[in-house]
Every structure is written in structure tokens, then in C-alpha cells.
């Protein structure tokens, strides 16, 4: 099995303070407003708050600290501000917040943005204002497909990666007939489409697909009908995420669907979901992950620093937020400016080797970060040796296979 990533050199507090002397960008006109502003637009109180939320802001702050420690007084600027806002998982709120962040708050970059409908809204604002947006939390492939644009980058994962890992793998392992339930918005619709394609490609079939309300705390209507479908599904494909997935799994176990011959496959799951439920509630469930905090010594070293700041282990989204912020700062450093078009040129085709991935490439054709992905399985409680160590990595999906080829409909 390949290692899951490589840790960047991390800073001590003393080194950070020493690195805060003014750099060549201060007052030189190369940095707009004489500072860099990184904005984390996220879900601060809803179903995705645990997997992203306030800890995404901390991850970005860690990237800033490491960047300053690395370059010291040679940094393009020593004035780097991290701000945040809550999009409430609503595209209209994300739209207005993005405009405010770019215009009033002078953000040079917006990061994170879970919820695909919100991410697509922010991408449109970024395009119109010619400002940088690196999405980490959304899964929709539209960001590098029909709705791609020059100023938007997609980082971490997408629905193709998830379907290619979980949908294909579970089907080939014998789960031929699926019942898919998905949240009725852009993310769920994209997941339903990509999983159906992957399942059929692996020789399986989708007995039925049902959209569910978003957000939702009652899935009984859908779960109770699963064992009675014709033909009977062997797999319940749950495309929910965050708090919605937690609610669904609780009810799946309450109705004892596993005992009725309907196994669970999670389209998208995070370490925080497993922590909320307890590993026994999900033991044996396979899913596709794109970073794991205890995957190797390097990942763990970064996760230890994250835990010291937040009290929790990082999700893959948190690690990707760190990496996205760090790679943006490195691009500004290489180019000597925060002008959007220049930063885009620095990011296109860049190789990424940091605490998140050692196999990353930001594709110039569509601004998608490709990297290795992993098929994971939830450990039973008897195998959990310490808090948060809930995953067993079953196999590695190489970067060349994990993501789709560039979409011809994407024109940058």
C-alpha cells in the first residue's frame, strides 16, 4: 500500500514570530491593499459544520503560520489575514457572502465552501469578479465540467472519485443490486448520476433511486421500503453526508436493514461521522476517503498539531483546506504578486507535495487537483486502539485512475 501523504515542515511558535518581519511585498505595490486576505466560506452551524466549519478556518491559519515560518522576511508579504463567513448551505447566501468577501472584505481568495449548490454559486461570483476560489468541500463535477472557469479550482475530491472507489468496488465484491437514496440538490443529483454509471459499469444495477429532502432528519419512508423492492437490493447506497448521513445510519440500524440482507454503502463519509455514531454502528462499511489522519507518520504529525489547536482529529477536508491555502500562498510567492491572472498561471500544472498529498497535480486543463484516493473500511470497536482511529485502508487508487479525464465541455 502506498503512503497516504507527506508532512510539510511545521513551524514552532518562536519561528513564526521570527518570520513576521516585513517582506519584499510590503509597500511595493505587488500585493493589493498591502496584504493577503484568505476567506473561509463554510457551514458554521449546519449538517457540514463538523467535517468543515470552524476547524476549516484553523486549518487555513495553520497553513499561513507554516508559510510565514518557511519564508520569514523573504515572504512576499508578512501581512496575511484569515477571515470567515457562514453560507448556511444556501446558494443565495453563498452568493451574497462571496460578493461581500471579495468587495468589502477585500478577499484575494475564497476557500472551502461545502455544499455543491453553494460552491457553484461562488464559482460564478469568482468568474465575474476575476477573483480566486479554491473549493474543497463540494463534490459536484460541474466545477471542472460545464461550469468550470479560469478562476475556480477544485481540490480534494469529487463525486467521480467517490463512485469510482465505492460504487465500483462494492459492486465487484458482490453487491450487484443497489437502492440509492440521495439528497435532492446539486451534490446528491451528481452523486446519483456518477454512482449509477459506476455500478452499471461494474456489472451491477440500480433497482431504484429516490431523492430525499435536504437537510433531513427522518429517512423512515425510504428505509422501510428498501427490503420490499423488486428485485431486493443487496446494497443501500446512502449519498447523504455530514449530519444527514448520521441521521440515516441511526435509522438504518434501528430498522435492522443489515439483518434483512441490505448492506450499507456510504457515498461520502468523514471521520467526524464515524466519531458521532461510534465505529460499531458502521463496522465493515466501505467508503472512499481521500486522506486519513493516521495513514502514516507524516499525516499523524500534522494531525497532532491540528488536535492541539482544535481538540479533534482533522477530516480529509481540513487537511485539503490546509493544502489549498498553502499552495495558493506558494503560488503568490513564486509569482511575486496576488494578481489573479498571475496566480492562476502559477497554480496551473503545479505539483503538490505537502501534508495532504505527495501525488498531487493541479490539472491545467480544468483546474482539478488529482491525487491518490483510498478505499477504506470502518473498524469494529474491538479493533479501535485509540480515539478517532476508526479506519482501515483497504487499497490505494492511483491518481491516474481516481479521477475522470478532462471534460471537453470545460473551457477556461
Wavefront OBJ file of the C-alpha trace (Angstrom):
o trace
v 0.000 0.000 0.000
v 1.300 3.450 -0.783
v 1.774 6.000 1.935
v -1.094 8.483 2.257
v 0.799 11.757 2.156
v 3.907 13.553 3.326
v 4.023 16.158 6.037
v 5.413 19.588 5.269
v 7.899 21.020 7.733
v 5.831 22.538 10.523
v 6.659 25.684 12.443
v 7.209 26.345 16.114
v 5.617 29.401 17.641
v 9.001 31.034 18.053
v 9.879 30.529 14.409
v 6.516 32.002 13.410
v 7.156 35.163 15.382
v 10.625 35.427 13.912
v 9.141 35.160 10.423
v 6.846 38.163 10.790
v 9.297 40.795 9.629
v 8.248 42.780 6.572
v 8.849 41.077 3.233
v 9.539 42.500 -0.205
v 5.805 42.818 -0.898
v 5.263 45.358 1.868
v 4.518 48.678 0.203
v 5.986 47.532 -3.079
v 2.709 47.561 -4.959
v 2.849 43.886 -5.911
v 0.340 42.889 -3.228
v -3.060 44.582 -3.433
v -4.044 46.577 -0.347
v -0.579 45.707 1.011
v -1.874 42.387 2.424
v -3.289 38.996 1.508
v -6.788 38.114 2.699
v -7.848 34.450 2.735
v -11.577 33.940 3.319
v -13.043 30.644 4.529
v -16.692 30.468 3.440
v -18.151 27.457 5.181
v -21.010 25.840 7.070
v -20.591 27.058 10.642
v -23.742 25.651 12.214
v -25.443 23.111 9.911
v -25.031 19.500 8.820
v -21.497 20.043 7.460
v -20.143 22.070 10.379
v -18.206 19.150 11.888
v -16.493 17.972 8.714
v -15.645 21.550 7.717
v -16.821 24.538 9.776
v -14.724 26.435 12.285
v -11.927 23.847 12.134
v -11.509 24.588 8.426
v -10.597 28.121 9.490
v -7.996 26.717 11.903
v -6.517 24.560 9.130
v -6.077 27.620 6.918
v -4.461 29.520 9.790
v -2.013 26.630 10.184
v -1.066 26.996 6.507
v -0.417 30.714 6.972
v 1.771 30.034 10.016
v 3.803 27.419 8.150
v 4.222 29.693 5.128
v 5.492 32.560 7.295
v 7.858 30.259 9.162
v 9.271 28.896 5.908
v 9.993 32.240 4.236
v 10.468 34.633 7.140
v 11.484 38.073 5.905
v 11.725 36.723 2.354
v 7.960 36.185 2.184
v 6.174 38.186 -0.481
v 4.285 39.833 2.392
v 4.108 39.378 6.149
v 0.538 40.691 6.271
v -1.785 37.716 5.788
v -5.291 37.787 7.243
v -7.717 34.856 7.584
v -11.426 35.720 7.766
v -14.558 33.565 7.640
v -18.295 33.589 6.948
v -21.236 31.187 7.186
v -23.090 30.284 3.965
v -25.747 28.242 5.805
v -25.701 25.651 2.981
v -27.818 28.029 0.885
v -26.655 29.076 -2.592
v -28.290 32.501 -2.352
v -26.487 33.175 0.943
v -23.223 31.881 -0.519
v -23.657 34.240 -3.469
v -24.151 37.314 -1.298
v -21.414 36.349 1.166
v -18.926 35.762 -1.646
v -19.638 39.200 -3.097
v -19.218 40.772 0.319
v -15.955 38.911 0.949
v -14.464 39.911 -2.395
v -15.734 43.503 -2.434
v -15.982 44.760 1.143
v -13.573 42.439 2.913
v -11.039 42.561 0.056
v -10.579 38.787 -0.033
v -7.955 37.612 -2.513
v -9.103 34.006 -2.197
v -12.202 32.150 -1.021
v -11.678 28.605 0.313
v -13.690 25.608 1.479
v -17.423 26.020 0.583
v -19.058 22.643 1.258
v -22.471 22.108 -0.395
v -22.311 21.840 -4.180
v -25.081 24.323 -4.914
v -23.281 26.915 -2.785
v -19.949 26.136 -4.461
v -21.415 26.634 -7.926
v -22.832 29.980 -6.830
v -19.441 31.109 -5.515
v -17.727 29.923 -8.711
v -19.960 32.243 -10.721
v -19.102 35.181 -8.463
v -15.387 34.359 -8.727
v -15.629 34.264 -12.507
v -17.448 37.591 -12.721
v -15.100 39.346 -10.329
v -11.952 37.612 -11.599
v -11.019 36.507 -8.088
v -9.572 33.184 -6.910
v -11.800 30.431 -5.499
v -10.482 27.033 -4.401
v -13.333 24.729 -3.476
v -12.590 21.877 -1.075
v -15.898 20.761 0.420
v -18.170 20.254 -2.610
v -18.344 17.062 -4.678
v -20.003 18.185 -7.898
v -18.021 17.536 -11.081
v -19.663 20.601 -12.639
v -16.869 22.696 -11.099
v -14.452 21.156 -13.610
v -17.134 20.416 -16.203
v -19.655 22.656 -17.907
v -19.437 25.307 -15.184
v -15.652 25.473 -14.918
v -13.957 28.851 -15.146
v -10.492 30.355 -15.129
v -10.591 31.500 -11.508
v -12.048 28.384 -9.860
v -10.083 25.333 -8.709
v -11.497 22.054 -7.340
v -9.485 20.488 -4.557
v -9.730 17.266 -2.558
v -12.417 15.047 -4.062
v -15.430 14.862 -6.339
v -18.357 12.545 -6.990
v -16.496 10.663 -9.729
v -13.715 9.739 -7.301
v -16.256 8.553 -4.732
v -18.248 6.495 -7.235
v -15.143 5.059 -8.867
v -13.952 3.800 -5.489
v -17.077 2.760 -3.589
v -19.606 2.118 -6.359
v -17.253 0.049 -8.479
v -15.599 -1.747 -5.570
v -18.742 -2.795 -3.704
v -20.405 -3.973 -6.923
v -17.422 -6.102 -7.924
v -17.387 -7.574 -4.409
v -20.889 -8.953 -4.938
v -23.248 -6.061 -4.181
v -24.925 -6.192 -7.583
v -28.344 -4.659 -6.860
v -28.491 -1.165 -5.333
v -31.125 1.128 -3.886
v -29.781 4.702 -3.941
v -31.121 7.490 -1.746
v -29.663 10.925 -2.345
v -30.211 14.493 -1.077
v -32.231 16.483 -3.574
v -29.776 19.211 -4.563
v -26.735 19.529 -6.825
v -24.436 17.294 -4.752
v -26.919 14.439 -4.413
v -28.031 14.633 -8.024
v -24.417 14.450 -9.190
v -23.693 11.552 -6.821
v -26.744 9.638 -8.054
v -25.599 10.050 -11.644
v -21.947 9.112 -11.116
v -22.713 6.146 -8.822
v -25.289 4.759 -11.260
v -22.721 4.920 -14.060
v -20.039 3.231 -11.915
v -22.387 0.488 -10.674
v -23.589 -0.367 -14.179
v -20.022 -0.263 -15.467
v -19.047 -2.852 -12.852
v -21.868 -5.201 -13.873
v -24.488 -4.149 -11.307
v -27.848 -2.438 -11.486
v -29.746 0.258 -9.614
v -33.130 -1.123 -8.592
v -34.423 2.305 -7.620
v -33.184 5.811 -6.821
v -35.053 8.208 -4.545
v -34.345 11.872 -3.798
v -34.667 12.880 -0.137
v -35.203 16.328 1.413
v -32.124 18.342 2.378
v -31.380 18.724 5.204
v -33.376 15.835 6.660
v -33.736 14.031 9.985
v -36.305 11.358 9.041
v -35.488 8.733 6.417
v -38.041 6.131 7.547
v -40.153 6.318 4.371
v -37.169 5.337 2.253
v -35.536 2.819 4.586
v -38.678 0.840 5.319
v -39.396 0.276 1.641
v -35.882 -0.993 0.831
v -36.345 -4.719 1.722
v -39.591 -4.899 -0.262
v -38.267 -3.601 -3.572
v -38.212 -5.996 -6.536
v -35.610 -7.280 -7.024
v -34.474 -6.885 -3.444
v -31.421 -4.618 -3.234
v -28.283 -6.045 -1.679
v -26.905 -2.567 -1.041
v -28.374 0.665 0.258
v -26.300 3.413 -1.328
v -26.554 6.404 1.020
v -25.408 9.552 -0.753
v -26.009 11.849 2.224
v -23.146 13.454 4.124
v -22.423 15.016 7.491
v -25.376 15.300 9.865
v -27.776 13.863 7.293
v -25.681 10.696 6.984
v -25.520 10.360 10.760
v -29.333 10.515 10.959
v -29.734 7.985 8.161
v -27.327 5.469 9.694
v -29.044 5.660 13.084
v -32.352 4.788 11.425
v -30.756 2.130 9.207
v -29.573 0.370 12.353
v -32.883 0.956 14.151
v -34.772 -0.813 11.350
v -32.138 -3.607 11.270
v -31.736 -3.474 7.498
v -28.388 -5.257 7.670
v -30.145 -8.247 9.281
v -32.656 -8.126 6.428
v -29.897 -8.544 3.849
v -29.489 -4.906 2.807
v -25.897 -3.793 3.402
v -24.897 -0.157 3.706
v -22.512 1.675 1.379
v -21.745 5.314 2.151
v -21.173 7.571 -0.824
v -19.318 10.162 1.247
v -18.225 9.721 4.839
v -15.835 11.520 7.160
v -14.060 10.642 10.369
v -16.391 13.029 12.225
v -19.425 10.999 11.096
v -17.916 7.806 12.485
v -16.970 9.605 15.693
v -20.558 10.822 16.141
v -22.053 7.369 15.673
v -19.370 5.135 17.164
v -17.472 2.706 14.966
v -19.686 -0.282 15.808
v -22.643 1.477 14.170
v -20.729 1.429 10.869
v -18.393 -1.559 11.321
v -17.470 -3.115 7.981
v -18.890 -0.257 5.916
v -16.660 0.589 2.976
v -16.256 4.060 1.543
v -13.767 6.129 -0.417
v -11.558 8.524 1.529
v -9.026 10.993 0.208
v -6.820 11.443 3.305
v -6.668 9.780 6.712
v -5.095 11.354 9.767
v -3.462 8.091 10.937
v -2.406 6.873 7.498
v 1.302 7.350 8.183
v 3.694 9.193 10.453
v 3.615 12.380 8.379
v -0.157 12.611 8.392
v -0.236 11.915 12.104
v 2.350 14.606 12.862
v 0.195 17.231 11.163
v -2.946 15.810 12.800
v -1.303 16.065 16.218
v -0.697 19.786 15.687
v -4.267 20.196 14.468
v -5.621 18.373 17.526
v -3.559 20.561 19.834
v -5.351 23.585 18.358
v -8.875 22.193 17.989
v -9.241 19.236 20.337
v -10.293 16.998 17.447
v -8.694 14.962 14.690
v -8.876 16.523 11.222
v -11.128 15.329 8.446
v -9.819 14.981 4.917
v -11.490 18.335 4.165
v -9.483 20.045 6.893
v -6.228 18.636 5.509
v -7.198 19.700 1.991
v -8.078 23.218 3.192
v -4.597 23.460 4.706
v -3.026 22.306 1.457
v -5.147 24.582 -0.751
v -4.259 27.641 1.322
v -0.579 26.695 1.386
v -0.421 26.094 -2.368
v -2.107 29.440 -3.025
v 0.468 31.219 -0.854
v 3.289 29.360 -2.590
v 1.874 30.457 -5.963
v 1.815 34.085 -4.809
v 5.369 33.713 -3.561
v 6.578 32.282 -6.878
v 4.850 34.970 -8.911
v 5.630 37.812 -6.534
v 2.078 39.133 -6.772
v -1.513 38.367 -5.801
v -2.914 39.455 -9.173
v -5.448 36.768 -10.020
v -4.319 36.005 -13.561
v -0.707 35.630 -12.444
v -1.630 33.361 -9.549
v -3.726 31.185 -11.873
v -0.684 30.699 -14.111
v 1.396 29.643 -11.119
v -1.219 27.119 -9.970
v -1.915 25.516 -13.336
v 0.103 22.333 -13.683
v 1.638 22.691 -10.217
v 2.771 19.568 -8.379
v 1.505 19.278 -4.806
v 3.610 17.585 -2.146
v 2.599 18.578 1.360
v 0.747 17.314 4.435
v -2.294 16.453 2.315
v -0.779 14.579 -0.620
v 2.544 13.642 -2.155
v 0.969 12.686 -5.510
v -0.961 15.840 -6.390
v -1.150 17.662 -9.719
v -3.369 20.669 -10.420
v -4.515 19.992 -13.968
v -4.140 22.986 -16.256
v -6.987 21.788 -18.480
v -9.762 22.038 -15.867
v -8.182 23.131 -12.537
v -8.932 19.814 -10.827
v -6.407 18.553 -8.279
v -5.734 14.876 -8.955
v -4.088 12.638 -6.347
v -4.237 9.156 -4.892
v -7.501 8.097 -3.215
v -8.205 5.243 -0.821
v -10.825 2.564 -0.257
v -11.398 2.458 3.498
v -13.359 0.238 5.855
v -14.730 1.162 9.268
v -13.152 -0.868 12.077
v -15.327 -2.596 14.677
v -14.944 -1.184 18.162
v -12.815 -4.166 19.212
v -10.106 -3.082 16.748
v -10.095 0.613 17.688
v -6.955 1.151 19.765
v -7.312 4.898 20.407
v -9.950 7.612 19.943
v -10.580 8.596 16.314
v -8.647 5.649 14.836
v -11.671 4.240 13.034
v -10.440 3.463 9.518
v -8.563 0.627 7.882
v -7.172 1.460 4.438
v -8.038 -1.463 2.163
v -6.450 -0.286 -1.081
v -4.988 2.697 -2.906
v -6.468 4.107 -6.108
v -3.630 5.781 -8.056
v -4.152 9.397 -9.064
v -4.339 8.481 -12.749
v -7.326 6.221 -12.040
v -9.028 8.039 -9.175
v -10.373 10.970 -11.189
v -12.122 11.401 -14.511
v -10.403 12.649 -17.638
v -10.838 16.335 -18.503
v -14.354 17.153 -19.680
v -14.441 18.568 -23.245
v -17.255 20.878 -22.135
v -14.849 22.727 -19.812
v -13.472 25.838 -21.489
v -11.152 28.053 -19.484
l 1 2 3 4 5 6 7 8 9 10 11 12 13 14 15 16 17 18 19 20 21 22 23 24 25 26 27 28 29 30 31 32 33 34 35 36 37 38 39 40 41 42 43 44 45 46 47 48 49 50 51 52 53 54 55 56 57 58 59 60 61 62 63 64 65 66 67 68 69 70 71 72 73 74 75 76 77 78 79 80 81 82 83 84 85 86 87 88 89 90 91 92 93 94 95 96 97 98 99 100 101 102 103 104 105 106 107 108 109 110 111 112 113 114 115 116 117 118 119 120 121 122 123 124 125 126 127 128 129 130 131 132 133 134 135 136 137 138 139 140 141 142 143 144 145 146 147 148 149 150 151 152 153 154 155 156 157 158 159 160 161 162 163 164 165 166 167 168 169 170 171 172 173 174 175 176 177 178 179 180 181 182 183 184 185 186 187 188 189 190 191 192 193 194 195 196 197 198 199 200 201 202 203 204 205 206 207 208 209 210 211 212 213 214 215 216 217 218 219 220 221 222 223 224 225 226 227 228 229 230 231 232 233 234 235 236 237 238 239 240 241 242 243 244 245 246 247 248 249 250 251 252 253 254 255 256 257 258 259 260 261 262 263 264 265 266 267 268 269 270 271 272 273 274 275 276 277 278 279 280 281 282 283 284 285 286 287 288 289 290 291 292 293 294 295 296 297 298 299 300 301 302 303 304 305 306 307 308 309 310 311 312 313 314 315 316 317 318 319 320 321 322 323 324 325 326 327 328 329 330 331 332 333 334 335 336 337 338 339 340 341 342 343 344 345 346 347 348 349 350 351 352 353 354 355 356 357 358 359 360 361 362 363 364 365 366 367 368 369 370 371 372 373 374 375 376 377 378 379 380 381 382 383 384 385 386 387 388 389 390 391 392 393 394 395 396 397 398 399 400 401 402 403 404 405 406 407 408 409 410 411 412
